[in-house]
Amino acid sequence: MTTKDEALRMALEALELYQSKSSVQMFDDAAAAIREVLAQPDQEPVAAQHRFRHPQKTMPDWSAWQPCKIKHGRPAWEFDSQGYEVEYRELYTSPPPKPWVGLTQQEQSSVLASVPTVPFEGDWHLALLTAIEAKLKEKNA
């Protein structure tokens, strides 16, 4: 089975090969995003849980989640030695923080074009700040 990192490395290699023969901003952006994700460290689980069921006995439904030891490489689901189905999940403190995304030159130009063109007329600076803030919120939501 291919891991997430292996798949990302393969996609990045394909993008870079195509990128060398083409000049498309979309490929540059995708390659940059993949490099950024690959550079981030993997999060380690802080706890684990499991639950059980035995479809042919008195427990046709899943039991409540219960704490268990963290064991790397454990399958998410398996049968134990007594015939119970066991499901595992690892718990993390929080998702990795999203990196801040700024505005491209094209987006900056678009925001600037959306405010009045006559400087110092009315509240043009507030309109510019509001437009910049809205665009950044949209990209970093």
Backbone as CSV, one residue per row, in Angstrom:
resi,resn,N_x,N_y,N_z,CA_x,CA_y,CA_z,C_x,C_y,C_z
1,MET,0.842,-1.179,0.000,0.000,0.000,0.000,0.887,1.241,0.000
2,THR,0.563,2.198,-0.816,1.345,3.432,-0.923,0.968,4.374,0.214
3,THR,1.969,4.957,0.872,1.691,5.904,1.944,1.395,7.277,1.356
4,LYS,0.872,8.148,2.202,0.564,9.516,1.777,1.818,10.210,1.273
5,ASP,2.910,10.071,2.005,4.158,10.728,1.598,4.679,10.172,0.278
6,GLU,4.586,8.861,0.083,5.034,8.278,-1.186,4.198,8.799,-2.348
7,ALA,2.883,8.878,-2.139,1.993,9.380,-3.194,2.302,10.839,-3.506
8,LEU,2.539,11.633,-2.473,2.869,13.044,-2.692,4.199,13.190,-3.423
9,ARG,5.177,12.367,-3.070,6.479,12.433,-3.758,6.343,12.054,-5.234
10,MET,5.530,11.041,-5.513,5.303,10.645,-6.904,4.597,11.763,-7.676
11,ALA,3.594,12.383,-7.052,2.875,13.481,-7.709,3.802,14.662,-7.947
12,LEU,4.642,14.965,-6.961,5.582,16.075,-7.104,6.568,15.799,-8.235
13,GLU,7.071,14.581,-8.316,8.009,14.219,-9.380,7.351,14.377,-10.762
14,ALA,6.108,13.938,-10.883,5.388,14.067,-12.149,5.147,15.536,-12.494
15,LEU,4.779,16.323,-11.487,4.554,17.755,-11.715,5.835,18.449,-12.153
16,GLU,6.937,18.128,-11.483,8.204,18.771,-11.826,8.662,18.387,-13.226
17,LEU,8.416,17.134,-13.628,8.765,16.709,-14.976,7.941,17.476,-16.009
18,TYR,6.638,17.588,-15.769,5.767,18.318,-16.701,6.068,19.818,-16.660
19,GLN,6.364,20.305,-15.453,6.642,21.730,-15.245,7.852,22.174,-16.065
20,SER,8.828,21.289,-16.219,10.034,21.656,-16.966,9.737,21.845,-18.445
21,LYS,8.615,21.287,-18.907,8.244,21.398,-20.318,7.119,22.400,-20.538
22,SER,6.634,23.004,-19.478,5.487,23.901,-19.575,5.634,25.015,-18.549
23,SER,4.921,26.078,-18.752,4.961,27.189,-17.802,3.536,27.524,-17.385
24,VAL,2.970,26.692,-16.559,1.602,26.885,-16.106,1.641,27.153,-14.607
25,GLN,1.056,28.272,-14.187,1.082,28.676,-12.779,0.433,27.615,-11.887
26,MET,-0.586,26.937,-12.382,-1.279,25.927,-11.595,-0.313,24.828,-11.154
27,PHE,0.588,24.418,-12.036,1.551,23.377,-11.691,2.568,23.896,-10.675
28,ASP,2.986,25.142,-10.818,3.910,25.745,-9.853,3.280,25.761,-8.466
29,ASP,2.008,26.178,-8.397,1.303,26.251,-7.119,1.135,24.864,-6.491
30,ALA,0.753,23.882,-7.318,0.563,22.521,-6.805,1.882,21.944,-6.297
31,ALA,2.959,22.150,-7.048,4.269,21.643,-6.629,4.709,22.303,-5.320
32,ALA,4.480,23.606,-5.191,4.844,24.315,-3.956,4.034,23.788,-2.773
33,ALA,2.754,23.527,-2.991,1.911,23.012,-1.909,2.357,21.628,-1.469
34,ILE,2.712,20.775,-2.422,3.173,19.423,-2.083,4.488,19.490,-1.317
35,ARG,5.424,20.336,-1.763,6.698,20.480,-1.035,6.452,20.920,0.401
36,GLU,5.520,21.850,0.587,5.219,22.368,1.923,4.659,21.269,2.821
37,VAL,3.736,20.460,2.295,3.143,19.378,3.083,4.191,18.321,3.428
38,LEU,5.040,17.975,2.474,6.075,16.967,2.730,7.097,17.440,3.761
39,ALA,7.303,18.738,3.864,8.281,19.279,4.808,7.757,19.266,6.246
40,GLN,6.443,19.162,6.422,5.869,19.185,7.761,6.092,17.843,8.457
41,PRO,6.428,17.879,9.750,6.615,16.618,10.471,5.269,15.933,10.710
42,ASP,5.282,14.603,10.717,4.066,13.864,11.023,3.754,14.024,12.499
43,GLN,2.474,14.130,12.808,2.064,14.225,14.199,2.063,12.830,14.813
44,GLU,2.435,12.736,16.054,2.413,11.480,16.779,1.112,11.396,17.581
45,PRO,0.491,10.223,17.639,-0.728,10.101,18.447,-0.395,10.247,19.933
46,VAL,-1.352,10.779,20.685,-1.150,10.938,22.133,-1.904,9.873,22.923
47,ALA,-2.846,9.194,22.263,-3.617,8.133,22.906,-4.233,7.268,21.822
48,ALA,-4.808,6.150,22.250,-5.490,5.264,21.302,-6.734,4.700,21.978
49,GLN,-7.678,4.255,21.145,-8.905,3.650,21.660,-9.239,2.434,20.805
50,HIS,-10.026,1.535,21.409,-10.540,0.401,20.645,-11.969,0.113,21.087
51,ARG,-12.687,-0.620,20.228,-14.027,-1.084,20.571,-14.231,-2.450,19.932
52,PHE,-15.214,-3.198,20.460,-15.401,-4.594,20.063,-16.834,-4.868,19.645
53,ARG,-17.007,-5.955,18.885,-18.327,-6.544,18.665,-18.140,-7.985,18.212
54,HIS,-19.137,-8.777,18.511,-19.127,-10.163,18.058,-20.459,-10.399,17.355
55,PRO,-20.467,-10.427,16.036,-21.723,-10.489,15.297,-22.555,-11.748,15.536
56,GLN,-21.945,-12.852,15.964,-22.705,-14.088,16.140,-23.001,-14.398,17.604
57,LYS,-22.705,-13.457,18.491,-22.986,-13.705,19.912,-23.909,-12.619,20.440
58,THR,-23.787,-12.304,21.679,-24.710,-11.370,22.330,-24.353,-9.908,22.100
59,MET,-23.266,-9.634,21.410,-22.852,-8.246,21.172,-22.888,-7.921,19.681
60,PRO,-24.071,-7.825,19.062,-24.087,-7.518,17.635,-23.691,-6.066,17.341
61,ASP,-23.846,-5.182,18.322,-23.465,-3.779,18.147,-22.082,-3.530,18.744
62,TRP,-21.472,-2.440,18.301,-20.143,-2.080,18.811,-20.228,-1.667,20.270
63,SER,-19.222,-2.018,21.028,-19.108,-1.559,22.408,-18.705,-0.082,22.403
64,ALA,-18.664,0.531,23.566,-18.189,1.918,23.671,-16.675,1.940,23.443
65,TRP,-16.172,3.089,22.987,-14.711,3.230,22.801,-14.037,3.156,24.164
66,GLN,-12.923,2.416,24.226,-12.174,2.248,25.463,-10.705,2.569,25.204
67,PRO,-9.996,3.128,26.205,-8.573,3.421,26.000,-7.768,2.141,25.806
68,CYS,-6.726,2.234,25.011,-5.794,1.121,24.832,-4.408,1.693,24.556
69,LYS,-3.412,0.837,24.476,-2.040,1.279,24.227,-1.868,1.687,22.771
70,ILE,-1.007,2.664,22.561,-0.658,3.070,21.205,0.279,2.017,20.636
71,LYS,-0.046,1.499,19.471,0.797,0.498,18.832,0.906,0.863,17.358
72,HIS,2.062,1.350,16.951,2.265,1.768,15.565,2.184,0.576,14.622
73,GLY,1.570,0.778,13.489,1.456,-0.273,12.497,0.274,-1.204,12.724
74,ARG,-0.511,-0.945,13.753,-1.680,-1.774,14.037,-2.751,-1.492,12.981
75,PRO,-3.419,-2.534,12.480,-4.476,-2.272,11.502,-5.655,-1.566,12.170
76,ALA,-6.433,-0.852,11.392,-7.579,-0.124,11.936,-8.697,-1.083,12.349
77,TRP,-8.678,-2.301,11.810,-9.728,-3.263,12.097,-9.158,-4.665,11.954
78,GLU,-9.552,-5.556,12.873,-9.104,-6.947,12.791,-9.982,-7.825,13.669
79,PHE,-9.825,-9.135,13.543,-10.469,-10.098,14.433,-9.455,-10.498,15.497
80,ASP,-9.895,-10.581,16.757,-8.975,-11.055,17.791,-9.077,-12.580,17.904
81,SER,-8.335,-13.162,18.839,-8.256,-14.627,18.953,-9.576,-15.260,19.406
82,GLN,-10.495,-14.454,19.969,-11.780,-14.987,20.429,-12.914,-14.734,19.433
83,GLY,-12.575,-14.224,18.247,-13.586,-14.010,17.213,-14.263,-12.658,17.245
84,TYR,-13.820,-11.790,18.133,-14.402,-10.450,18.194,-13.796,-9.569,17.113
85,GLU,-14.645,-8.734,16.518,-14.122,-7.703,15.623,-13.607,-6.580,16.510
86,VAL,-12.419,-6.084,16.220,-11.827,-5.020,17.015,-11.480,-3.869,16.070
87,GLU,-11.925,-2.685,16.441,-11.613,-1.483,15.662,-10.746,-0.575,16.532
88,TYR,-9.679,-0.031,15.929,-8.746,0.839,16.644,-8.770,2.240,16.033
89,ARG,-8.477,3.228,16.842,-8.251,4.581,16.330,-7.241,5.283,17.228
90,GLU,-6.398,6.086,16.580,-5.407,6.868,17.317,-5.935,8.279,17.489
91,LEU,-5.587,8.902,18.599,-6.060,10.249,18.914,-4.884,11.219,18.913
92,TYR,-5.128,12.401,18.408,-4.100,13.433,18.293,-4.538,14.662,19.080
93,THR,-3.566,15.474,19.500,-3.903,16.658,20.293,-4.694,17.666,19.478
94,SER,-4.287,17.900,18.264,-4.988,18.844,17.397,-4.458,18.666,15.987
95,PRO,-5.217,19.143,15.005,-4.686,19.047,13.648,-3.477,19.956,13.494
96,PRO,-2.569,19.628,12.587,-1.417,20.501,12.386,-1.895,21.891,11.968
97,PRO,-1.199,22.933,12.409,-1.642,24.285,12.052,-1.550,24.522,10.549
98,LYS,-2.550,25.244,10.030,-2.536,25.586,8.612,-1.553,26.720,8.397
99,PRO,-0.740,26.652,7.376,0.178,27.758,7.112,-0.586,28.984,6.608
100,TRP,-0.077,30.147,6.939,-0.673,31.397,6.492,-0.508,31.515,4.983
101,VAL,-1.571,31.944,4.302,-1.530,32.111,2.856,-1.728,33.586,2.547
102,GLY,-0.743,34.193,1.897,-0.830,35.600,1.516,-1.501,35.763,0.165
103,LEU,-1.460,36.959,-0.354,-2.072,37.260,-1.639,-1.026,37.197,-2.749
104,THR,-1.419,36.649,-3.895,-0.546,36.659,-5.058,-0.588,38.057,-5.673
105,GLN,0.307,38.330,-6.604,0.298,39.641,-7.265,-1.020,39.872,-7.992
106,GLN,-1.543,38.836,-8.601,-2.821,38.954,-9.317,-3.942,39.302,-8.339
107,GLU,-3.960,38.663,-7.167,-4.981,38.962,-6.162,-4.802,40.368,-5.601
108,GLN,-3.562,40.780,-5.403,-3.312,42.151,-4.933,-3.861,43.162,-5.927
109,SER,-3.601,42.923,-7.210,-4.098,43.829,-8.255,-5.617,43.848,-8.271
110,SER,-6.227,42.686,-8.102,-7.687,42.583,-8.098,-8.289,43.343,-6.920
111,VAL,-7.673,43.204,-5.747,-8.159,43.924,-4.560,-7.999,45.423,-4.765
112,LEU,-6.859,45.839,-5.276,-6.607,47.263,-5.508,-7.608,47.836,-6.512
113,ALA,-7.946,47.046,-7.523,-8.897,47.515,-8.537,-10.323,47.631,-7.988
114,SER,-10.596,46.973,-6.880,-11.947,46.996,-6.331,-12.247,48.222,-5.474
115,VAL,-11.229,49.044,-5.185,-11.450,50.255,-4.374,-11.470,51.486,-5.288
116,PRO,-12.019,52.607,-4.806,-12.074,53.821,-5.636,-10.682,54.220,-6.138
117,THR,-10.627,54.731,-7.371,-9.338,55.055,-7.986,-8.824,56.435,-7.609
118,VAL,-9.679,57.289,-7.086,-9.239,58.643,-6.717,-8.730,58.585,-5.277
119,PRO,-7.416,58.761,-5.089,-6.885,58.686,-3.722,-7.392,59.832,-2.851
120,PHE,-7.477,59.534,-1.587,-7.863,60.510,-0.571,-9.290,61.010,-0.741
121,GLU,-10.114,60.306,-1.503,-11.512,60.702,-1.641,-12.349,59.788,-0.768
122,GLY,-13.043,60.337,0.181,-13.867,59.540,1.085,-13.004,58.643,1.955
123,ASP,-13.524,57.478,2.218,-12.819,56.498,3.067,-12.152,55.431,2.212
124,TRP,-11.389,55.818,1.220,-10.748,54.878,0.300,-9.804,53.927,1.021
125,HIS,-9.097,54.442,2.048,-8.150,53.585,2.766,-8.891,52.509,3.566
126,LEU,-10.058,52.847,4.106,-10.843,51.833,4.817,-11.393,50.796,3.837
127,ALA,-11.790,51.250,2.656,-12.275,50.320,1.636,-11.156,49.367,1.227
128,LEU,-9.947,49.883,1.079,-8.804,49.046,0.707,-8.504,48.032,1.815
129,LEU,-8.466,48.490,3.066,-8.205,47.582,4.185,-9.282,46.508,4.299
130,THR,-10.540,46.897,4.102,-11.646,45.943,4.173,-11.535,44.909,3.058
131,ALA,-11.193,45.341,1.853,-11.048,44.420,0.720,-9.887,43.449,0.947
132,ILE,-8.765,43.952,1.469,-7.609,43.093,1.763,-7.978,42.073,2.838
133,GLU,-8.611,42.544,3.903,-9.006,41.652,5.001,-9.952,40.555,4.507
134,ALA,-10.933,40.926,3.685,-11.904,39.946,3.177,-11.209,38.865,2.334
135,LYS,-10.293,39.297,1.475,-9.588,38.338,0.616,-8.713,37.391,1.437
136,LEU,-8.014,37.930,2.440,-7.165,37.086,3.296,-7.987,36.112,4.120
137,LYS,-9.149,36.561,4.616,-10.021,35.659,5.358,-10.505,34.529,4.473
138,GLU,-10.840,34.857,3.232,-11.300,33.854,2.263,-10.222,32.807,2.026
139,LYS,-8.980,33.222,1.874,-7.897,32.281,1.580,-7.446,31.478,2.792
140,ASN,-7.636,32.009,3.989,-7.132,31.357,5.199,-8.232,30.766,6.066
141,ALA,-9.409,30.616,5.508,-10.542,30.059,6.279,-10.338,28.583,6.526
